[in-house]
Amino acid sequence: MALMSSFAPRLSDADLLARIQSYHWWHSIALREGLTTFGGKTEAILAQEEQALLSPFDLAGRSVIDIGAWNGYFSFAAKRRGAARVLATDSYIWNHPIWRGRETFDLARAELGLDVEALMLDPPQITPQLGLFDVVMFLGVFYHLYDPIEVMARLRGITRQLLLVETHSDLTDQARPGMVFYPGAILNQDATNWWGPNPATMLHLFLQLGFTRIFYRDHPTLGRARGIYAAFTPEVAEGLILRFDDNWRDLDVPGAIEALVTA
Ligand SMILES: C[S@@+](CC[C@H](N)C(=O)[O-])C[C@H]1O[C@@H](n2cnc3c(N)ncnc32)[C@H](O)[C@@H]1O
């Protein structure tokens, strides 16, 4: 795919700063020396999230899809870590008249000059026609969906090796599977937040969908309030996993959920 930056004239620093300031950002992305987008998530938090999410894996030569990419930080990170193909997708925020997410993604991609594809796609529209991806990233999206379980089945249909999920969590002190429903805007005054699953729910959902190994860690800065899950298909290649550090737990062994709840 041709890069946007091949065709657009290079903006002056002043014009780039003005473009950055004309948008709201979620990701703080260094676009040029001294020119970083002003995201709700700081560069430091994103660096810790990237380390937690991506450092256990060797992405070199893999195909990666980022569902709900927003400004594109994790798509760009996957490309920089050597992924052969990265497809960034989004819909809600990319079409939002105030957040104008697609424009922010396009600006960042052009400035960074990274060969990352983009597709306007709402998670419930995912079908096997998209093809298989070695790595599917589903970060910060699960709890925004009214029917996340149906979407997880769709994600299974496009996952060749690894489904990486980051989500708000609830009921984390309980070993029984449970998921809290948040009607209206009761979670963080945001009417797009619907669900808070606990690790037991996620484990059994992954197993139900045919994932065979499931690893879990707490969020690197928010702790148990959010969870990160790495779920592998039976076809996972040996070389994909580099190393899970001590923050990660193997959830699909007997007693793992009980040990997590009491930790
Ligand atoms: C909290 S942001 C996460 C962005 C990025 N993946 C990250 O982890 O930083 C939530 C993302 O979910 C997407 N999304 C998908 N379906 C949504 C829905 N029904 N309501 C709200 N957001 C939705 C948004 O467009 C947005 O990109």
The ligand as an ORCA input file, in Angstrom:
! r2SCAN-3c Opt
* xyz 0 1
  C     -10.331      3.210     24.959
  S     -10.161      3.309     23.203
  C      -8.848      2.151     22.939
  C      -7.912      2.615     21.850
  C      -6.643      1.754     21.687
  N      -6.966      0.445     21.196
  C      -5.896      1.680     22.986
  O      -5.858      0.607     23.593
  O      -5.335      2.699     23.415
  C     -11.604      2.484     22.678
  C     -11.672      2.130     21.191
  O     -12.816      1.298     20.983
  C     -13.431      1.669     19.775
  N     -14.825      1.204     19.742
  C     -15.277      0.183     18.998
  N     -16.582      0.026     19.159
  C     -16.982      0.968     20.027
  C     -18.233      1.305     20.596
  N     -19.356      0.618     20.307
  N     -18.278      2.328     21.435
  C     -17.170      3.009     21.751
  N     -15.940      2.730     21.251
  C     -15.858      1.721     20.397
  C     -13.248      3.164     19.725
  O     -13.469      3.654     18.424
  C     -11.836      3.321     20.248
  O     -10.887      3.231     19.222
*
